[in-house]
Amino acid sequence: TPTADTLIARQLREAIARYTGVHLIAFGSADAPADHARLDKAGFNPLPTVALQRQIGTEQGEETARFSVVRVPPGTMAEGRIQYCQQRTPQWRWQERWIHNANGARGLVAVIVCVADPREAAQRYSRFTSLLARVGADCWRIDSQRGALLFVTPDRLHRTLGVSAPALPWIAGYVLSCDSLNATRARLAAGG
């Protein structure tokens, strides 16, 4: 949620005016400068890498979480803010107490991107990620080490999940893994 009057906050407010939901896809990075150079070579004209930090509570007290973000200019990736993030202090971000949730969610399996032209979007993301885009029976997809990007048409999304796109392009949602679908279903039902 935007909390200040900055350029990025204004961009997010504009995105939220299009639809309520997910507006960012962050790819993990082991080397932000290398990702910046690769994106530049691929014609994405990345903005200068940003070193960010914030205070974060730990079981031992306050620590400083540090990370580097590689972004491209607004509009380069019409689906939202698509970026790379290198965690400089992963021990503070991935704390054991936050990894296990009562809802049973255990991991990100996929992000669903609803677009008018899945082939074009998949090929553009293929250049962005340096990962292979391939067409399947019902969508274009890119598989990464941590999950997949699924590129679908509004019609396919409606037929599969029964939802209509509020705008295009649309980061329609994400797929999570869980230990027990029945337990997760019961937890969600109990929460209304």
C-alpha positions, -999 to +999 in steps of 0.1 A: +000+000+000+013+035-008+021+054+024+040+084+012+039+110-016+067+096-037+069+087-074+066+050-067+036+056-043+019+077-070+025+049-096+009+024-072-021+046-066-026+048-104-024+010-106-049+005-078-073+029-096-072+003-125-080-026-102-076-038-066-052-066-063-016-076-071+006-051-089+041-064-084+061-094-094+095-096-078+121-121-091+148-132-067+183-122-076+217-135-065+235-106-082+215-074-088+243-056-108+245-086-132+207-086-136+208-048-143+235-054-169+215-082-185+183-062-186+202-033-202+216-055-228+182-070-235+168-034-242+148-029-210+167+003-200+167-005-163+166+024-138+197+027-114+198-002-089+183+010-056+198-001-022+169-002+003+168-010+040+142-010+068+141-020+104+126-054+111+117-071+143+135-104+151+132-127+181+165-111+193+153-075+188+154-049+159+177-056+130+182-039+096+169-057+065+189-047+034+181-055-002+188-042-037+161-037-063+164-035-101+134-019-117+126-009-153+109+024-162+071+025-156+052+011-185+080-010-198+062-040-183+026-030-187+014-057-162+028-038-132+060-033-114+081-062-125+115-062-108+145-081-094+152-081-056+185-093-041+181-099-003+213-087+014+202-100+048+179-130+041+182-142+077+160-113+087+134-116+059+129-154+061+124-159+098+111-193+108+082-178+128+068-163+095+073-194+073+046-215+089+010-202+087-023-213+102-038-213+067-014-241+056+002-221+028+038-234+022+051-219-010+045-199-042+038-222-071+028-197-098+017-162-107-012-159-131-009-130-156-040-123-177-032-106-210-047-101-244-017-117-261-002-145-239+025-153-266+038-117-267+038-114-229+055-147-224+082-139-249+088-105-234+091-120-199+114-147-214+137-119-224+133-102-190+141-134-171+164-152-196+141-182-190+124-203-217+088-195-225+068-224-238+032-230-248+012-256-230-023-270-236-040-240-221-015-212-216+020-199-222+043-205-192+078-198-179+092-220-152+117-206-127+135-223-098+108-211-073+076-212-095+060-205-128+045-175-146+013-185-164+001-162-192-036-166-200-063-148-220-094-134-202-115-161-218-093-189-206-092-174-171-130-171-170-134-207-182-109-221-157-115-201-126-148-183-133-134-148-128-135-119-152-106-095-158-113-060-144-086-046-167-059-058-191-032-065-185-039-079-151-018-098-125-048-121-118-034-139-088-011-166-076-011-203-069+002-215-035+010-249-023-003-263+010+002-293+032-035-302+032-061-287+008-089-298+032-072-281+062-066-249+042-102-249+029-115-253+064-092-225+077-104-201+049-140-210+055-137-204+092-122-169+084-152-161+062 
